[in-house]
Amino acid sequence: MIPISRSLQSYELGNQVMIAIESSLEKGMPHIKFQGKIGVVMEKRGRSYVVKIQDGSKTKTVTARPEHLRPA
C-alpha cells in the first residue's frame, strides 16, 4: 500500500521527476525500461503527467500517473 500523499502529489511544468514504478498499482504505469530514469514534466494530461526522458540519443515521452513519479 502506498501513502496517500504520493497519489495526491502535484508537479509543476519543468520540474524534474524520477520514474519509480509502484507495482501494486497497474493503472498509469509506464514501461519497466523507464524505471529509475529522470525526466522533465512537460504537461499534465488528465490525472497523469507527460515526462520527457533522454533514452540514449533519443528523446522520448512517457505518460505516468503521480503514484509512479517522485521528485528528483
Secondary structure, DSSP 8 states (H G I E B T S, - for coil): ---HHHHH----TT-EEEE---TT--TT---GGGTT-EEEEEEEETTEEEEEEEETTEEEEEEE-GGGEEE-
